[in-house]
Amino acid sequence: MSARPIIEKLARYLPEVKKPERKLSLGERLAWTALVLVLYSLMGHTLLYGV
């Protein structure tokens, strides 16, 4: 038995991500990207005490 039928049977029980209701504009995508990059930079510079 090949792996494909087994994977298809298991995939029925996995949750799916629904399609977005609307497409984000370029400005919105850039704003979210900038926000994530700023947060990543701030968390990267945070010192971890006790490590």
C-alpha atoms as a printed R data frame, in Angstrom:
   type eleno elety resid chain resno       x      y      z
1  ATOM     1    CA   MET     A     1   0.000  0.000  0.000
2  ATOM     2    CA   SER     A     2   1.430  3.370 -0.970
3  ATOM     3    CA   ALA     A     3   1.636  6.308  1.379
4  ATOM     4    CA   ARG     A     4  -0.791  8.538 -0.545
5  ATOM     5    CA   PRO     A     5  -4.055  6.805  0.492
6  ATOM     6    CA   ILE     A     6  -2.915  6.715  4.100
7  ATOM     7    CA   ILE     A     7  -2.107 10.426  4.055
8  ATOM     8    CA   GLU     A     8  -5.447 11.225  2.395
9  ATOM     9    CA   LYS     A     9  -7.304  9.336  5.131
10 ATOM    10    CA   LEU     A    10  -5.399 11.172  7.858
11 ATOM    11    CA   ALA     A    11  -5.837 14.550  6.142
12 ATOM    12    CA   ARG     A    12  -9.620 14.344  6.570
13 ATOM    13    CA   TYR     A    13  -9.173 14.796 10.321
14 ATOM    14    CA   LEU     A    14  -6.810 17.769 10.127
15 ATOM    15    CA   PRO     A    15  -8.239 21.288 10.407
16 ATOM    16    CA   GLU     A    16  -8.146 23.502  7.341
17 ATOM    17    CA   VAL     A    17  -7.488 27.209  7.041
18 ATOM    18    CA   LYS     A    18 -10.350 28.986  5.326
19 ATOM    19    CA   LYS     A    19  -9.693 31.439  2.515
20 ATOM    20    CA   PRO     A    20  -9.595 35.111  3.481
21 ATOM    21    CA   GLU     A    21 -12.837 37.038  3.081
22 ATOM    22    CA   ARG     A    22 -11.077 39.869  1.272
23 ATOM    23    CA   LYS     A    23  -7.670 40.443 -0.223
24 ATOM    24    CA   LEU     A    24  -5.394 42.753  1.755
25 ATOM    25    CA   SER     A    25  -4.085 45.783 -0.069
26 ATOM    26    CA   LEU     A    26  -0.385 46.328 -0.562
27 ATOM    27    CA   GLY     A    27  -0.404 49.106  2.037
28 ATOM    28    CA   GLU     A    28  -1.976 46.861  4.662
29 ATOM    29    CA   ARG     A    29   0.488 44.068  3.969
30 ATOM    30    CA   LEU     A    30   3.418 46.481  4.222
31 ATOM    31    CA   ALA     A    31   2.055 47.916  7.482
32 ATOM    32    CA   TRP     A    32   1.720 44.446  9.049
33 ATOM    33    CA   THR     A    33   5.188 43.499  7.818
34 ATOM    34    CA   ALA     A    34   6.695 46.665  9.309
35 ATOM    35    CA   LEU     A    35   4.930 46.059 12.628
36 ATOM    36    CA   VAL     A    36   6.214 42.491 12.826
37 ATOM    37    CA   LEU     A    37   9.758 43.571 11.958
38 ATOM    38    CA   VAL     A    38   9.719 46.257 14.668
39 ATOM    39    CA   LEU     A    39   8.413 43.774 17.261
40 ATOM    40    CA   TYR     A    40  10.995 41.189 16.202
41 ATOM    41    CA   SER     A    41  13.769 43.768 16.511
42 ATOM    42    CA   LEU     A    42  12.592 44.871 19.968
43 ATOM    43    CA   MET     A    43  12.341 41.315 21.231
44 ATOM    44    CA   GLY     A    44  15.736 40.506 19.735
45 ATOM    45    CA   HIS     A    45  17.361 43.311 21.712
46 ATOM    46    CA   THR     A    46  15.675 42.386 24.997
47 ATOM    47    CA   LEU     A    47  18.181 40.905 27.412
48 ATOM    48    CA   LEU     A    48  17.371 37.563 28.963
49 ATOM    49    CA   TYR     A    49  18.428 37.432 32.591
50 ATOM    50    CA   GLY     A    50  19.184 34.075 34.141
51 ATOM    51    CA   VAL     A    51  20.017 32.321 30.901
